[in-house]
């Protein structure tokens, strides 16, 4: 009888006596990989009640019970590490990048607002904000350092802002440098997401764009789950609050979720936006399924979607007219 174990293959008779064995080396990684393969194939597993420890000692794999359990412990830990490292699939890496980008955006916006409010007391006329203000502060610090070639020179010399002390200037420069680093990190993550989407979901990227496509994958959980969603679900992903309000309070059902950021939807007239959202969601559903099952890029998807949207807008050039309510009051019946 052939039995596959985590330490090799053994041959036994009907009474369980070992007739022969093909043992693996005591390399922990090799044993861990073999254990994972055995778990997936489940071929010739030991029967219920079979004593693996005794078989390992009798076959010569382990010299003692202590050595057997020590090796088994190390192999189990290594197998767990391999499973964790292998669980981070390409679409999961995109999800982690999207989450990191969300955190960076939140942090960057908060720090940029703080920097703008802080520096505004010294140079309120600058009119700068965000990364432009951070770069300005890193370059000049105090408004007195602004050169005559700079467009803000005249505003700087005539500013009504407070005087910036050297200690405050050094502190603001350091703060602004950190903000600039965050903006640069954001660009790096966005570039990573764009490149990854081209490899993992090229059709989804073609229809939705890299950022919207990546956020759809993130909200769905992974590419496989997104491919299983019907187009009606993809249409309202990200509109959970409006959907719950619709279900609870009979509010109007949401016409779109995060796909509203798609240019074909947010630039469409309000009266056809729902129809356009359905068309976009339908093509997104088709694109993600092609990505998951075949991975071949189909450039015609975007052409067909644009033609469909053009048809919708052509057939609905004007908003629907509201029904005019009659101003006449209904006549009362005379009682006989």
C-alpha positions in Angstrom: 0.0 0.0 0.0 1.4 3.4 -1.0 1.1 6.2 1.5 2.2 9.8 0.8 3.4 11.7 3.9 4.9 15.1 4.5 8.3 13.5 4.8 8.1 11.2 1.8 6.4 8.1 0.4 6.3 4.8 2.2 5.1 1.3 1.1 3.3 -0.8 3.7 1.6 -4.2 3.9 -1.9 -4.9 5.1 -0.6 -5.0 8.7 1.0 -1.6 8.5 4.6 -2.9 8.4 6.9 -0.7 6.2 8.2 -2.5 3.2 10.0 0.4 1.6 10.3 4.2 1.6 11.4 7.2 -0.5 12.2 9.8 2.0 12.8 13.5 1.4 15.8 15.4 2.7 15.4 17.4 5.9 15.4 20.7 4.1 12.6 22.6 5.7 11.5 24.6 2.6 11.5 21.5 0.5 9.4 19.6 3.0 7.0 22.6 3.3 6.5 22.8 -0.4 5.9 19.1 -0.6 3.3 19.4 2.3 1.4 22.1 0.4 1.4 20.0 -2.8 0.2 17.0 -0.9 -2.6 19.1 0.7 -3.8 20.2 -2.8 -3.6 16.9 -4.5 -4.8 14.7 -1.6 -3.5 11.6 -3.4 -2.8 8.5 -1.3 -3.1 10.2 2.0 -2.5 8.1 5.2 -5.7 6.3 6.3 -7.5 7.3 9.5 -5.6 6.2 12.6 -2.2 5.8 10.8 0.7 6.7 13.1 2.9 9.1 11.1 5.3 9.6 14.0 6.0 5.9 14.4 6.3 5.5 10.6 8.8 8.4 10.4 11.0 6.8 13.1 10.8 3.3 11.7 11.6 4.4 8.2 14.7 6.3 9.4 13.5 9.8 8.7 13.6 10.9 12.4 15.8 9.4 15.1 13.5 10.2 17.9 10.0 11.6 18.8 11.6 14.9 19.8 13.3 15.3 16.4 10.1 14.4 14.6 8.0 17.0 16.4 10.8 19.6 16.0 10.9 19.0 12.2 7.1 19.0 12.0 6.9 22.3 13.9 9.4 24.0 11.6 7.8 22.6 8.4 4.4 23.8 9.6 5.7 27.4 10.2 7.4 27.4 6.8 4.3 26.2 5.0 2.2 28.9 6.7 4.8 31.6 5.6 4.6 30.3 2.0 0.8 30.4 2.0 0.8 34.0 3.3 3.4 35.2 0.8 1.6 33.4 -2.0 -1.7 34.9 -1.0 -0.7 38.4 -2.2 -1.8 38.0 -5.8 -1.3 40.8 -8.4 -4.9 42.1 -7.9 -4.3 42.0 -4.1 -1.2 44.2 -4.6 -3.3 46.6 -6.5 -5.8 46.7 -3.7 -3.0 47.4 -1.2 -1.7 50.2 -3.4 -5.2 51.7 -3.6 -5.6 51.6 0.2 -2.2 53.2 0.6 -3.2 55.9 -2.0 -6.3 56.6 0.0 -4.3 57.1 3.2 -1.8 59.3 1.5 -4.5 61.4 -0.1 -6.2 61.9 3.3 -2.9 62.7 5.0 -1.7 65.0 2.2 -5.0 67.0 2.1 -5.0 67.5 5.9 -1.3 68.6 6.0 -1.7 70.8 3.0 -4.6 72.6 4.6 -2.6 73.0 7.8 0.4 74.4 5.9 -1.8 76.8 3.9 -3.5 78.1 7.1 -0.1 78.4 8.9 1.8 80.2 6.1 -1.3 82.3 5.2 -0.6 84.4 8.3 2.8 85.4 6.8 1.9 85.7 3.1 -1.9 85.8 2.7 -1.6 87.3 -0.8 0.3 84.3 -2.4 -2.9 82.6 -3.6 -1.0 79.3 -3.6 -2.2 76.0 -2.2 -1.4 72.3 -2.1 1.9 71.3 -3.7 2.5 74.7 -5.3 2.6 76.3 -1.8 4.8 73.6 -0.4 7.3 74.0 -3.2 7.2 77.8 -2.8 8.0 77.5 1.0 10.8 75.0 0.4 12.3 77.3 -2.2 12.0 80.7 -0.5 10.8 80.2 3.1 10.2 83.8 4.0 8.6 86.1 1.5 11.6 88.4 1.8 13.6 85.8 0.0 11.5 85.9 -3.2 13.5 87.0 -6.2 12.5 89.7 -8.5 12.1 87.2 -11.4 9.3 85.4 -9.5 5.7 86.4 -10.5 4.9 86.8 -6.8 7.7 89.3 -6.1 5.5 92.4 -6.1 3.0 90.7 -3.8 5.7 89.5 -1.5 7.3 93.0 -1.0 3.9 94.6 -0.4 2.4 91.9 1.7 0.5 92.8 4.8 1.4 89.4 6.5 3.3 89.1 9.7 7.1 88.9 9.9 8.4 85.3 9.7 11.0 84.6 12.4 14.0 82.4 11.5 12.9 79.6 13.9 9.4 79.6 12.4 10.9 79.7 8.8 13.0 76.6 9.5 10.0 74.8 10.9 7.8 75.7 8.0 10.5 74.6 5.5 10.7 71.2 7.1 7.0 70.9 7.2 6.7 71.8 3.6 9.4 69.3 2.6 7.4 66.5 4.2 4.3 67.6 2.3 6.3 67.6 -1.0 7.5 64.0 -0.2 3.9 62.9 0.2 2.9 64.4 -3.1 5.8 62.6 -4.8 4.9 59.3 -3.1 1.3 59.7 -4.4 2.6 60.1 -7.9 4.8 56.9 -7.5 1.8 54.9 -6.3 -0.4 56.2 -9.1 2.2 55.1 -11.6 2.5 51.7 -10.0 -1.3 51.2 -10.1 -1.4 52.3 -13.8 1.4 49.8 -14.8 -0.2 47.0 -12.7 -3.6 47.5 -14.1 -2.2 47.2 -17.6 -0.8 43.8 -16.7 -3.7 42.5 -14.5 -6.8 44.0 -16.1 -6.0 45.8 -19.4 -9.6 45.8 -20.6 -10.9 47.2 -17.3 -8.2 49.9 -17.5 -9.2 50.7 -21.1 -12.9 51.2 -20.2 -12.6 52.7 -16.7 -9.1 54.1 -16.6 -6.4 52.9 -14.2 -7.6 54.6 -11.0 -11.4 53.9 -11.3 -10.7 50.3 -12.4 -8.3 49.8 -9.4 -10.9 51.2 -7.0 -13.6 48.9 -8.4 -11.3 45.9 -7.8 -10.6 47.2 -4.3 -14.3 47.6 -3.4 -15.2 44.2 -4.8 -12.4 42.4 -2.9 -10.5 41.0 -5.9 -10.7 40.6 -9.6 -12.5 37.3 -9.4 -15.3 38.7 -7.3 -15.6 41.7 -9.5 -15.9 39.4 -12.5 -18.8 37.6 -10.8 -20.8 40.8 -10.2 -23.6 41.5 -12.6 -23.5 44.9 -14.3 -26.3 46.2 -12.1 -24.1 45.7 -9.0 -21.0 47.2 -10.7 -23.2 50.3 -11.5 -23.9 51.0 -7.8 -20.6 49.9 -6.2 -19.6 52.6 -3.8 -23.2 53.9 -3.3 -24.0 51.8 -0.3 -25.4 54.8 1.8 -27.8 55.8 -1.0 -28.8 52.1 -1.5 -29.6 51.5 2.1 -31.5 54.8 2.2 -33.5 53.6 -0.8 -34.2 50.2 0.9 -35.1 51.7 4.2 -36.9 55.0 3.5 -38.1 54.4 -0.1 -35.7 57.1 -1.4 -34.9 57.1 -5.1 -32.7 54.2 -6.1 -29.1 55.3 -6.9 -28.2 55.5 -10.5 -24.5 55.1 -10.1 -21.8 54.6 -7.5 -18.1 55.5 -8.0 -18.4 55.0 -11.7 -19.9 58.5 -11.7 -16.3 59.7 -12.0 -16.2 58.1 -15.5 -16.1 61.0 -18.0 -18.8 59.5 -20.2 -21.2 59.6 -17.2 -20.3 62.9 -15.4 -20.3 64.8 -18.7 -23.6 63.4 -19.8 -26.8 65.5 -19.4 -28.7 64.7 -16.2 -31.7 63.2 -18.0 -29.6 60.4 -19.7 -27.1 59.9 -17.0 -28.8 56.8 -15.7 -28.9 55.2 -19.2 -25.2 56.1 -19.8 -24.3 54.6 -16.4 -26.0 51.3 -17.3 -24.2 51.2 -20.6 -20.8 51.9 -18.9 -21.5 49.3 -16.2 -22.4 46.7 -18.8 -19.1 47.2 -20.7 -17.2 47.2 -17.4 -18.7 43.9 -16.5 -17.8 42.4 -19.9 -14.2 43.9 -19.7 -13.4 42.5 -16.3 -14.7 39.0 -17.3 -12.4 39.0 -20.3 -9.5 40.1 -18.1 -10.2 37.3 -15.5 -10.9 34.5 -17.9 -8.6 35.2 -20.9 -6.6 38.3 -20.3 -6.6 39.4 -23.9 -7.0 43.1 -24.6 -9.9 44.0 -26.9 -9.6 47.7 -28.1 -13.0 47.5 -29.7 -14.7 47.6 -26.3 -14.2 51.3 -25.9 -15.3 52.0 -29.4 -18.5 50.1 -28.9 -19.2 51.9 -25.6 -18.7 55.3 -27.1 -21.0 54.4 -30.0 -23.6 53.3 -27.5 -23.4 56.4 -25.4 -23.6 58.6 -28.6 -26.8 56.7 -29.6 -28.3 57.3 -26.1 -27.5 61.0 -26.3 -28.8 61.3 -29.9 -32.1 59.6 -29.0 -32.6 61.8 -26.0 -31.5 65.3 -27.0 -33.8 67.2 -24.6 -34.9 66.5 -21.0 -38.4 64.9 -20.6 -41.2 67.3 -20.2 -43.0 67.3 -16.9 -46.7 66.6 -16.9 -48.6 69.9 -16.5 -51.1 69.8 -13.7 -54.5 71.1 -14.6 -55.4 74.3 -12.7 -59.1 73.5 -12.7 -60.6 72.0 -9.6 -62.7 68.9 -10.0 -66.4 69.7 -10.1 -68.4 68.5 -7.1 -71.4 66.4 -7.7 -74.7 67.9 -6.6 -76.5 65.9 -4.1 -80.1 65.1 -5.1 
